[in-house]
Amino acid sequence: MKKFVSAIILASLCSLASAQDIQISIENLATTDGFFLTPLWAGLHGADFDLFDVGSAVTPGLEALAEDGIIGDLSMEFARGGRLEFDPLGNPAGFGGAPVLDPGETASSTLTPINPVAYQYLSFASMLIPSNDAFIGTDAPIRVYNPDGSFVGTQVIEIRGSDIYDAGTEDNDTMGAPFSGIGGDASETVGGVVAAHPGLTNFEGTPIPTGGTIGAGTAPGADDLVARITIRQVPEPASFSLMGLAGLSLLGLRRRRR
């Protein structure tokens, strides 16, 4: 009977550990009057999904995100494979009614993995604003689970200016850029493909909905930090170790009392 009870406790602990939620967080590392980020889109998936490739055209869903910060179309594309999507990571207050991430702000979202063996990878994307079609994202999916379903471990990804992409769908002339005070219509790029972004210096001085402007000298250079992405399990695995010790201690106490 004692062995049976021990087996139940250990099985329960293993079940809890395998069901741990995975959390993704994003921090906007821009300077105080620097660029903003639209709510981060993120999802877990198998090897059958690839968000984009440098040198290839984006999907309509990623185009909508890169040009206007719209997540819905990308979500529909992603859902077709029965994949797992996080709630968008943004700041409900935002500015101008949009849940964007101001410089210095952090947002996180948590998801319970249904089948880590089937969904071993994570992809994400967010638009830099103001811009025409500048975005950050995963050109190669990030492995978060091993083939046996065990968590790879906490990962911290620092995104720099050299990691900003140009969706290749609009000219980078500031015209028609959303979340800015610049008017006009955006000029569509014919036959464009994803490439490293050439730079956002021409957006410095752009009026934004809060009444301020993007500061001079705030456009990220190649080595400047833009954002920090953290992927981890919650609660931390150490918490489960403590739970295991507590469970075994209670079992031992029960034995002694008997």
C-alpha positions in Angstrom: 0.0 0.0 0.0 2.8 2.4 0.9 4.5 1.8 -2.5 1.2 2.4 -4.2 0.7 5.7 -2.4 4.3 6.7 -3.3 3.7 5.9 -6.9 0.6 8.0 -7.0 2.4 11.0 -5.5 5.3 10.7 -8.0 2.9 10.3 -10.9 1.0 13.4 -9.8 4.2 15.4 -9.6 5.3 14.2 -13.0 1.9 15.1 -14.4 2.1 18.6 -12.9 5.6 19.1 -14.3 4.6 18.1 -17.8 1.6 20.4 -17.7 3.6 23.5 -16.7 2.5 26.6 -18.6 4.9 28.3 -21.0 5.2 32.1 -20.8 6.6 34.5 -23.4 7.5 38.1 -22.4 8.6 41.0 -24.4 10.3 44.2 -23.3 10.5 47.3 -25.5 14.1 48.5 -25.0 13.9 51.7 -27.0 14.9 55.0 -25.4 12.2 57.1 -23.8 11.2 58.9 -27.0 12.1 56.1 -29.3 10.0 53.7 -31.4 7.0 51.7 -30.2 6.0 48.1 -30.8 2.6 46.7 -31.7 1.3 43.8 -29.6 3.5 40.8 -30.1 2.0 37.9 -31.9 3.3 34.5 -30.8 2.4 30.8 -31.2 3.6 27.2 -30.6 3.7 24.9 -33.6 5.3 21.9 -35.2 7.9 21.7 -37.9 5.3 22.3 -40.6 5.1 26.1 -40.0 7.5 28.8 -41.1 6.6 32.4 -40.4 8.8 33.9 -43.2 12.1 33.5 -45.1 14.5 36.3 -46.0 14.4 36.7 -49.8 10.8 35.5 -50.1 7.5 37.3 -50.1 5.5 37.5 -46.9 2.0 35.9 -46.5 -1.0 38.2 -46.5 -1.2 37.7 -42.7 2.4 38.8 -42.0 1.9 41.7 -44.5 -1.0 43.0 -42.4 1.0 42.8 -39.3 4.1 44.5 -40.8 2.2 47.3 -42.4 -0.5 48.0 -39.8 0.1 45.9 -36.7 -3.0 43.8 -37.4 -2.8 40.3 -36.0 -6.1 38.8 -37.0 -5.2 37.7 -40.5 -2.0 36.1 -39.3 -3.9 34.3 -36.6 -6.3 32.8 -39.1 -3.4 31.6 -41.2 -1.8 30.1 -38.1 -5.0 28.4 -36.9 -5.4 26.4 -40.0 -2.9 23.9 -38.7 -4.5 23.4 -35.3 -1.6 25.2 -33.7 -1.5 27.0 -30.3 -1.6 30.8 -30.1 -0.7 33.0 -27.2 -2.9 36.0 -26.4 -1.4 39.1 -28.0 1.2 40.8 -25.8 0.5 44.5 -25.5 -0.4 47.3 -23.2 -4.2 47.8 -23.0 -3.7 51.5 -22.4 -1.4 52.1 -25.3 -1.8 55.3 -27.1 -4.6 56.5 -29.4 -6.7 53.5 -28.4 -4.1 51.1 -29.7 -2.6 48.5 -27.2 1.0 49.2 -28.2 4.1 48.8 -26.1 5.8 52.1 -25.2 9.6 52.3 -24.8 10.4 50.6 -21.5 7.2 48.7 -21.2 6.9 44.9 -20.8 4.1 42.5 -21.5 3.7 38.7 -21.1 1.3 35.9 -22.1 0.9 32.4 -20.8 -0.2 29.3 -22.5 -0.8 25.7 -21.4 0.9 23.3 -23.9 -1.6 20.5 -24.8 1.0 18.3 -26.5 4.6 19.5 -26.3 5.8 16.7 -28.6 3.5 18.0 -31.4 4.3 21.7 -30.7 8.1 21.9 -30.2 8.6 25.3 -31.8 7.7 29.0 -31.2 7.4 31.9 -33.6 6.6 35.5 -33.0 6.3 38.9 -34.8 5.7 42.6 -34.0 5.7 45.8 -36.0 7.9 48.8 -35.2 6.0 52.0 -35.2 6.0 54.4 -36.8 7.2 52.7 -39.9 5.9 51.6 -43.3 6.5 47.8 -42.9 9.3 47.3 -40.4 9.0 44.3 -38.1 10.8 41.9 -35.8 10.1 38.2 -35.9 11.5 34.7 -36.2 12.9 33.8 -39.6 13.7 30.4 -38.1 11.4 28.9 -35.4 12.7 28.7 -31.9 12.8 25.2 -30.3 11.2 25.2 -26.9 10.5 21.5 -26.4 12.8 18.5 -27.1 11.5 15.6 -29.2 10.5 13.8 -26.0 8.3 16.8 -24.9 10.7 18.0 -22.2 11.2 21.8 -21.9 14.5 23.0 -23.5 15.0 25.6 -20.7 14.6 29.4 -20.3 15.7 31.4 -23.3 16.4 35.1 -23.4 16.5 36.5 -26.9 17.9 40.0 -27.4 16.8 41.7 -30.6 19.0 44.4 -32.1 18.7 46.9 -34.9 20.3 44.4 -37.3 17.5 42.0 -36.5 14.7 44.4 -37.8 13.2 43.2 -41.1 11.6 45.0 -44.0 8.5 43.2 -45.2 9.2 44.4 -48.7 5.5 45.4 -49.2 5.7 49.2 -49.0 8.2 51.9 -49.9 10.0 53.2 -46.8 9.1 56.8 -47.5 7.1 57.5 -44.3 4.0 58.2 -46.4 0.8 56.6 -45.0 2.7 55.1 -42.0 0.2 54.1 -39.3 0.5 55.4 -35.7 2.1 58.6 -37.0 1.1 62.2 -37.9 2.3 61.8 -41.4 -0.5 61.7 -44.0 -0.6 60.5 -47.6 -1.0 57.0 -49.0 1.6 54.3 -48.7 3.3 53.3 -51.9 3.1 49.5 -52.5 6.4 47.8 -53.4 5.9 45.5 -56.5 7.5 42.1 -56.2 9.1 42.9 -52.8 10.6 40.3 -50.5 11.7 40.2 -46.9 15.1 41.7 -46.3 17.2 43.3 -43.5 15.7 46.8 -42.9 17.8 49.7 -44.3 17.1 51.9 -41.3 14.4 54.1 -39.7 16.3 57.4 -39.4 13.8 59.1 -41.7 11.1 58.5 -39.1 12.9 60.6 -36.4 10.8 63.7 -35.7 7.5 62.0 -36.7 4.5 63.2 -34.6 2.8 60.4 -32.7 -0.7 60.2 -31.2 0.5 61.1 -27.6 1.3 64.6 -28.8 5.1 64.0 -28.9 7.5 63.0 -31.6 10.0 60.3 -32.2 13.3 61.7 -30.9 16.3 62.6 -32.9 18.9 59.9 -32.8 16.5 57.2 -31.5 16.4 55.1 -34.7 18.1 51.8 -33.7 21.6 51.2 -35.1 22.7 47.7 -36.0 24.0 47.0 -32.5 21.3 48.9 -30.5 18.9 46.8 -28.5 15.3 46.9 -29.7 13.5 44.3 -27.6 14.1 41.4 -25.3 12.1 38.2 -25.6 12.0 35.7 -22.7 10.6 32.2 -22.9 10.2 30.2 -19.7 8.0 27.8 -17.8 5.8 29.0 -15.0 6.0 28.2 -12.2 9.7 27.7 -12.4 10.8 24.0 -12.3 12.3 24.6 -8.8 8.8 25.1 -7.5 7.9 21.6 -8.5 11.0 20.2 -6.8 9.9 21.8 -3.6 6.4 20.4 -4.1 7.9 17.0 -4.6 9.9 17.3 -1.3 6.9 18.5 0.5 4.8 15.6 -0.8 7.4 13.0 0.1 7.8 14.6 3.6 4.1 14.3 4.2 4.1 10.7 3.1 7.0 10.0 5.6 5.1 11.7 8.4 2.0 9.7 7.6 4.1 6.5 7.8 5.6 7.4 11.1 2.2 8.2 12.6 0.9 4.8 11.5 
